[in-house]
Amino acid sequence: MSLLSVKDLTVVYKTQGGGVPAVRGVDLDVRKGEVLGLAGESGCGKSTIGGAILRLLPKGTEIAGQVLLDNEDVLEMRPGRLRAVRWAGASIVFQGAMHALNPVQRVGDQIAEAIVIHQQAGQKEALVRVGALLEQVGLPTRRMNDYAHELSGGQKQRVMIAMALACDPSLVIADEPTTALDVMVQAQVLRLLKELQRDLGLAMLFITHDLSVLVEVSDRLAIMYAGKIVEDGLAQQVFYEPQHPYTRALSAAFPAIGDVRFRRAPSGLGGDPPDPQQIPPGCSFHPRCPVAFDDCSRVEPWLFPAGEGRRAACLLVEGALQRAKGDGP
Amino acid sequence: MSGSEKAVATDEQPVLEVRDLYVNFAGRVGLIAGLLGQEATMARAVDGVNLVLHRGEVLALAGESGCGKTTLARTVMGLQEPERGQILHEGNPLRKKDLHSYRRRVQMVFQDPTAALNPRQTIYEIVAEGLRIHHVAGNEEELVASALSRAGLRPPQRFFLLYPHELSGGQRQRVVIAGALALDPEVIVADEPVSSLDASVRGEILKLLMELRDTLQISILVVTHDLGLAWTVADRVAVMYLGRIVEIGPAEDVLTKPLHPYTQALLDVVPEAGGIERPILAGEPPDPTRIPPGCRFHPRCPVVASGVAAQVKIEERCRGEDLGLAELRRGHFAACHHAAIQGSQP
């Protein structure tokens, strides 16, 4: 059963230049104890999804669809209920956590604050729990007395992870949690996240542009392009045998060292992701697609079944064209 | 040592050579501490580097942040004054008065094209600026057009009057490259040229750099933390740790048969499916103000930590004896006591 079930989610940001559709009809499911990786380039809408799940988007943003967390629609929740669900039901580890800590408050107190508010615990009790949490993320308990500037980048990210776990959430949204970290520290933090996820049976929505990181931590992968999911399936299958030409290009940007196919053979896509206010007709990827044909600029594909447990939104998927033309307008 | 590397290279004059280079940065000292005579701590960012760059070669310089790779690149560009050591351009030591003409031959491409381009200049002005500074003879418009077109911005005239904000990230990086190409350089130093670009566009920029090498015989020094990128474009790879090159050789050898445990550790953390269980070096990135004695990698070295070094009776040397690069395989150098004795065994 799905712990998180996002149904037909659309998000339109309000700007002076009119509405900007950032997410255009997305369905996602994350089961208990499962890691779903959400990948895509900057501007594809992946972080917006993370924000929409916990209703953290700017005021005035139009959100439609359903975000069912444990069968309860987050988008319908009253403010009090929403506050209870944030942290305790689902928490988020942000991109650029380096700057998310309060510089003038001891890190232990920052973690304790969440515990005191959400679990009606006393300060003393909370600090005991903070000590345990810090050990869980590989930091000595005494670090709770440190200020953010006394910690290195990796340590700060560990504190952020401890904070996300403070109220025993069943879902953690990790939005680019390792992006600003150095390679060695990134590997340490990834391993920590994966171990915690396994040990605590957490469900996780892991958002990043780095497909190679995702394939390492995720059970399943969903690839986003221009506000829609264009391919999903088991992580390794999607990465190693991509069906959508966009996934293929993305996957080739993370070459396997030692694989002669990549040696002295960089490959990439021409062009750039489309402006969300001017999404091309038909398949939104067709202007950049190396294998596009006539129908691609006219018929908009949806996620067609493409093998067991896999779907891809491409007219080249077997049988897709017939279905698209038969069912389509 | 580097002597043998030079010997390999003598069949042709290298375009660029770095000889025994040291770059230090002084830390800050507080007023009172200064009055009390406390000295600033020195960060030894580049701590004795020897390197040659051949004509038409792509050399990747890899390492963690803080290993000195960017400082080395900046020093090669003449943007940073070395404490000691020399940069040789076609065999001639670089002097301050030669910097102006040198910079025409050696151009730099920075990491973030958005920061590198003046937002208030048109693309034409940006590319023409270098031509004007260096008083390049010829029809300016033709030169700008040719540079843009070689950088893959075609037809070039379409871009003349645009401003950087009207271009995408990939196009902006092409403008930066066009600015460098306008001066017909022999060498391009590219510091993380694609790390600020989206994954799907990176390949195109790398392809462009490869084309420049193939068609114009430009030598390229790519500074990167990404070994996958090195595998895709580099002829040789140099791995830096705490201000020194600890391993250098043909990309195939260094990346698939590394000699230095640090290179192995870097390769181990390249993310891949199912790789979450592989070994990861403990600890934070090393500190250039406190370079350990002996082999500078020994405090984090798995060969020392696992007791293997003690078994083969080299632990004392690892902890106490600093060492330079030695050619352990043909054209493949490493600075490691353990690799050295392994190499000498039959």
HADDOCK unambig.tbl for C-alpha pairs under 7 A between the chains (distance, minus, plus):
assign (segid A and resid 41 and name CA) (segid B and resid 198 and name CA) 5.91 0.50 0.50
assign (segid A and resid 41 and name CA) (segid B and resid 199 and name CA) 6.90 0.50 0.50
assign (segid A and resid 42 and name CA) (segid B and resid 198 and name CA) 6.85 0.50 0.50
assign (segid A and resid 182 and name CA) (segid B and resid 64 and name CA) 6.51 0.50 0.50
assign (segid A and resid 182 and name CA) (segid B and resid 65 and name CA) 6.43 0.50 0.50
assign (segid A and resid 183 and name CA) (segid B and resid 64 and name CA) 6.75 0.50 0.50
assign (segid A and resid 183 and name CA) (segid B and resid 269 and name CA) 6.86 0.50 0.50
assign (segid A and resid 184 and name CA) (segid B and resid 269 and name CA) 6.43 0.50 0.50
assign (segid A and resid 184 and name CA) (segid B and resid 280 and name CA) 6.98 0.50 0.50
assign (segid A and resid 184 and name CA) (segid B and resid 281 and name CA) 6.93 0.50 0.50
assign (segid A and resid 185 and name CA) (segid B and resid 284 and name CA) 6.90 0.50 0.50
assign (segid A and resid 187 and name CA) (segid B and resid 269 and name CA) 5.84 0.50 0.50
assign (segid A and resid 187 and name CA) (segid B and resid 280 and name CA) 6.91 0.50 0.50
assign (segid A and resid 188 and name CA) (segid B and resid 280 and name CA) 6.77 0.50 0.50
assign (segid A and resid 191 and name CA) (segid B and resid 276 and name CA) 6.04 0.50 0.50
assign (segid A and resid 212 and name CA) (segid B and resid 271 and name CA) 5.43 0.50 0.50
assign (segid A and resid 212 and name CA) (segid B and resid 272 and name CA) 5.67 0.50 0.50
assign (segid A and resid 213 and name CA) (segid B and resid 271 and name CA) 5.45 0.50 0.50
assign (segid A and resid 213 and name CA) (segid B and resid 272 and name CA) 6.97 0.50 0.50
assign (segid A and resid 215 and name CA) (segid B and resid 272 and name CA) 6.59 0.50 0.50
assign (segid A and resid 215 and name CA) (segid B and resid 273 and name CA) 5.27 0.50 0.50
assign (segid A and resid 216 and name CA) (segid B and resid 271 and name CA) 6.31 0.50 0.50
assign (segid A and resid 216 and name CA) (segid B and resid 272 and name CA) 5.44 0.50 0.50
assign (segid A and resid 216 and name CA) (segid B and resid 273 and name CA) 4.41 0.50 0.50
assign (segid A and resid 216 and name CA) (segid B and resid 274 and name CA) 5.59 0.50 0.50
assign (segid A and resid 216 and name CA) (segid B and resid 275 and name CA) 6.27 0.50 0.50
assign (segid A and resid 216 and name CA) (segid B and resid 276 and name CA) 6.31 0.50 0.50
assign (segid A and resid 236 and name CA) (segid B and resid 273 and name CA) 6.73 0.50 0.50
assign (segid A and resid 249 and name CA) (segid B and resid 200 and name CA) 6.02 0.50 0.50
assign (segid A and resid 250 and name CA) (segid B and resid 199 and name CA) 6.15 0.50 0.50
assign (segid A and resid 250 and name CA) (segid B and resid 200 and name CA) 5.32 0.50 0.50
assign (segid A and resid 253 and name CA) (segid B and resid 199 and name CA) 5.78 0.50 0.50
assign (segid A and resid 253 and name CA) (segid B and resid 200 and name CA) 6.44 0.50 0.50
assign (segid A and resid 253 and name CA) (segid B and resid 203 and name CA) 6.44 0.50 0.50
assign (segid A and resid 254 and name CA) (segid B and resid 228 and name CA) 6.71 0.50 0.50
assign (segid A and resid 255 and name CA) (segid B and resid 228 and name CA) 5.65 0.50 0.50
assign (segid A and resid 256 and name CA) (segid B and resid 228 and name CA) 6.67 0.50 0.50
assign (segid A and resid 257 and name CA) (segid B and resid 228 and name CA) 5.72 0.50 0.50
assign (segid A and resid 257 and name CA) (segid B and resid 231 and name CA) 6.01 0.50 0.50
assign (segid A and resid 258 and name CA) (segid B and resid 256 and name CA) 5.98 0.50 0.50
assign (segid A and resid 262 and name CA) (segid B and resid 232 and name CA) 5.68 0.50 0.50
assign (segid A and resid 263 and name CA) (segid B and resid 231 and name CA) 5.85 0.50 0.50
assign (segid A and resid 263 and name CA) (segid B and resid 232 and name CA) 4.77 0.50 0.50
assign (segid A and resid 264 and name CA) (segid B and resid 232 and name CA) 4.65 0.50 0.50
assign (segid A and resid 264 and name CA) (segid B and resid 233 and name CA) 4.80 0.50 0.50
assign (segid A and resid 265 and name CA) (segid B and resid 232 and name CA) 5.84 0.50 0.50
assign (segid A and resid 266 and name CA) (segid B and resid 203 and name CA) 4.96 0.50 0.50
assign (segid A and resid 266 and name CA) (segid B and resid 206 and name CA) 6.09 0.50 0.50
assign (segid A and resid 266 and name CA) (segid B and resid 207 and name CA) 5.58 0.50 0.50
assign (segid A and resid 266 and name CA) (segid B and resid 232 and name CA) 5.71 0.50 0.50
assign (segid A and resid 267 and name CA) (segid B and resid 203 and name CA) 4.45 0.50 0.50
assign (segid A and resid 267 and name CA) (segid B and resid 204 and name CA) 6.24 0.50 0.50
assign (segid A and resid 267 and name CA) (segid B and resid 207 and name CA) 6.92 0.50 0.50
assign (segid A and resid 268 and name CA) (segid B and resid 200 and name CA) 5.31 0.50 0.50
assign (segid A and resid 268 and name CA) (segid B and resid 201 and name CA) 5.49 0.50 0.50
assign (segid A and resid 268 and name CA) (segid B and resid 202 and name CA) 6.25 0.50 0.50
assign (segid A and resid 268 and name CA) (segid B and resid 203 and name CA) 3.94 0.50 0.50
assign (segid A and resid 268 and name CA) (segid B and resid 204 and name CA) 4.95 0.50 0.50
assign (segid A and resid 269 and name CA) (segid B and resid 200 and name CA) 5.49 0.50 0.50
assign (segid A and resid 269 and name CA) (segid B and resid 201 and name CA) 5.60 0.50 0.50
assign (segid A and resid 269 and name CA) (segid B and resid 204 and name CA) 6.50 0.50 0.50
assign (segid A and resid 270 and name CA) (segid B and resid 201 and name CA) 6.64 0.50 0.50
assign (segid A and resid 270 and name CA) (segid B and resid 204 and name CA) 6.76 0.50 0.50
assign (segid A and resid 272 and name CA) (segid B and resid 168 and name CA) 6.92 0.50 0.50
